[in-house]
């Protein structure tokens, strides 16, 4: 007779963004299996989504929500749960402080000032690249293959953007030439005052080359025009297939421009939500441009856009 070991039950973790509060970034890691799901494990929220902007690699996940809900199920324990932004977190239906879950990590961010800033540092523990900046003035960091992470040794450079790292352990050496570094949101020059001497005049994210005011305006129901230099732009999307099937007729999604190397937000940038990206019918309800300073703009014609969208639905 063959006796099979009983597999442990699924546990659930949910990140629920606060409507109108802007993008919320998170990352988490489990000791065993981790999967994206629309099930919320008893949390008092609805509409958990699965979309292409969320990253799931083995037992590690990272993502962003804008007033919506992301949910995961996992086996084992959570060793990492970090949330940056205004959100409510639930574990198996119970509201939880994410800082009380998993191991303690520090977040080191290097913010460029428009000219090349070189950095290097050593850590006596683990270090990994991340999109999260740990409270630095700019809330999003790019992940570039050119940045070198070799065990506990790190080196790289930034211009007008931001590089960020999740650190387990102590930073033992640190050197920065240009730009400004932040450790857990506080300006940082190195261990105990350390070697880092580069302090920039401030990042130019959110500024324009000719000194004009940055801004975001809606061109139509699925397109925005961004003026200025930013790290990324997030579009909050209402999506529907327009059918009469079971379940909610609408879902909230987020489209992020600026995650790929060829997606640059500088000068005047027109950003359009690709047709059919989330569903047959889509309306961009708000847009958030993020850099050292961030700005959010609601679609002034959102009601008319929704009415036009619904006029094309099936009669149920």
N, C-alpha and C positions, 0 to 999 in steps of 0.2 A: 504494500500500500504506500502510495506517495502522499506525503503531507506537505502542502504548500504553505509557506509563511503568509500570514494575513497582512495585506498592504495597509498602511496607515491611512486614515481618512484625510480628505482634503481640508486644509485651512484656507481662509480667505483674508486678503488685505485689500482695502478700498481707499482710494484717494479721491475726495470730492471737492472740486474747486468752488470757491465762492463766486456766484454770478456778479459780474461787473468789477471784479477785483484784479483782472488781468491774468496772464499765464502763470501756472504753477508747475514747477519742475520737480521731478522726483527720481530717485533711483533706489533699487532694492535688490537684495540677493538672498537666496535660500540655500540651506545645506543639502537639499534634495531637489526633487522636480519642481519646476515653476512654469505655470502656463497662464496666458491671457484668457480672460473669461468675461462673459456678460453677467455672470451670477455674482451677487453682492454678499452672500454669506450671512444674510440677516440684517445687514446695514440698512438704516431707514432712508435709502436713496434709490432712485430709479435711473435707467438710461445709461448703464455702463456700456462703453463702446470699445470696439476693436478697430484700430486704424493704423495706417502705414507709418505714421509719425512715431509710434512707440517702438522701442528697440527691445528685442528679447533674444539674448544669446546664452543658451544653456540655462543656468540657474540665476542669471543676472538680467535685470530689466531696467530700462529708463524710459521716461516719457514726459509728456506735458499735457495739462488739461487747462481749458479756459472756460470756467463755469460749468464744466461737465464732470463726468465720473469715469475713472479707470479702475478696473478690478483685476485681481490675479488670484489664482488658487495655487497652493504649494503644499509640499510635504516636507517634514523636517522642521527646522527653525529658521527664522530670519536673522541673518548676521549683519545685514545692512538695511536701514530704512531712513533715508534722508529726504526731506521735503523743503523746498524753497518757494515760499509764497503763501497766500491766504487760502488755506484748505483745511478740511476736516478729514482725519484718518480713522478708519475703523479696522479692527482685527476681529474676525468672526462676529461681526455685528456690534461690537462694543467700541465706543469712541476712545481713541488712544493717543497719547503724546508720542510722536515718532522718535523724539529724543530718548525715550525710555526703552527703545527696542534695538536690539543688536549691539554691535561694538561701537566704540567712540572713534570718530574720524575727524580730522581737521581738513579744511579746504583752503588751498593756496591758489590765489589768482594773480596773474601778471597782466596788467592793463597797459596797452600801448598808447603813446601820445601822438601818433602820426608819423614819427620817424622810427627807424629800427631800434628795438630794445632787445638786447641779448641777456639771457639769464641761464644760470646753472645752480643746482643745489643737490645736496646729499641727504638721504633719509636713512635712519637706522632700522626702518621697518618696511612695510609695503607702500607703494605709491602707484597711482593709476590716473590716466587722463580722464576728464569728466567735462560735461557741459555745464555743471553747476558751479557757481562761484562763491557760495558760502556767505552771502551778504555783502559782497563787493559792490561798488557803485554800478557796475554793469552786471546784469543778471544772467547773461548767457555767454558761454565760452565755446569756441570752435575746437574740434578735435582734428588735428592735422597729422598726417603720417610723417611729416618732416621733423616733428618734435621727437627727441630721443628719450626713451625711458629704458634704462638698462639696470634691472634689479632696483637698487636704491639710488641710482645716479640718474639725474635728469638734466637735459639741456635743450634750449630752443630759442626762438626769437618771435617777437610780435611787432606789428607796425601800428595800425589803428584799431586792432581787435583785442581779444582777450584769450589767454591760455589759462586753464585751471586744472588743478590736480587734487585728488582725494588722497590724504596721507594718513597712514596708520603708523604711529611712532613719532620720533622727534626729528626735526630738521637740524642736522648737525653742521652743515655748511650752506651758505647762500651768497650768491653774487648776482647783481643786477646792474646793467648799464643802460640807462634810459627807462622811461615808463615808470609805473608805480605798482608795487606789490601789496596784496592784502591777504592776511591770514584770518580766516573766520570773520571777514568783514572789516577788520582793523588794519590800518596801514602798517606795513611790515618791512623792516630793513635787514632782518637776519636774526639768528639766535642771540639773545642778550645784547641787542644792538648790532651785532654781527658785521659781516663784510659788505652787505648790500648798501650802496651809497646812491644808487640812481633813484631820483625822485622827479617824476615828470611834472609838466605844467598842467596836467589834466588831459583826459582822453577827449578827442574831438568827435566822438560818436554823437550823433544828433545835430551836428553842425554842417553847414554847407560851405563849399570852397569860396563862394563870393560873399559870404557874410549874411545872406538872406535867411529868413526864418525857416526852420524845418517845419514840415507839416504832412498830414495825411488827408487825402480827400477821396471820396467815392466817385468813380467814373460811371459805373452802372451797378447792377445787382450782384455782380461777381468780380468786379475789378476795382482796384484802388491805385492811386498814384501817390508815391511817397517822395517827398523832397527832403534831402539831407543824407547823412551818412549814419547807418545803423548796422547792428550786428545781424538782426533778423526781423521779420515781420510775421505776426501770427494773425490769421483770419479765423474768426469764429463763425462757423457755418451751420445753418439749419438745412438739413437734407431729408429727402423723402423719395421713395419710389412711386408714390402716387397711387398705389394699389389699395385693395380692400382686405388684405390678409390680416391674420391675427397679430396682436402686438401693437406697440406705439406706431402712429403714422409718421411721426417725425423723429429725427435723432439729431443731437448736437455733436458736431465734429470740429476738428481744428486742422487747418492747413498751415504749415510753417514754411516760409520762404527764407532761405539763408543757411540751411543745413548742409547743402552741397557746395563744393568748392567753386562751382561756376555760378552760384547764386549770390551776387554782390549787390548790396543796397548802398549806392552812392549817387550823388547828384540827384537826378530825377529818375525814379524807377517805377515802371508800371508793372503791377503784379495782378495776374488773372488766375482765378481758380480754374483748373483744367475741367473741361466739360466731362460730366459723368465720373468725377474723381471719387466722390462718396456715394452718389446716387443719381438717378435720372434728373431729379429736380433739386436745385441748390440755390441758397441765398446767403450771401455774406452779411451778417448782422453787425459785426464790429471788426475793427482792425487795431492791432497794437504793434507799434514799432519800438524796438528795444535796443538800447545802447547804454552809455553811462546815464543818460536821461531817457525816459520812456514816455510815450504818449499813446493814448487810446482814443479812438474816434468811433462813434456809433454811426451806422448807416442812416442818414436822414430820411431816406425813402424806403426803409425796411418794411413798413406796413404795406406800401404799394407793391413792393417786390414779392412779399408773401401772398398778397391777394392775386397777383398775376400768376404765381406758381400754383396756387390752389385751384385757380380757374381751369387748369389743365389736368386736374386729377380725375380719376374715375368717380362716378356717382355711386356711393355705397348705400 
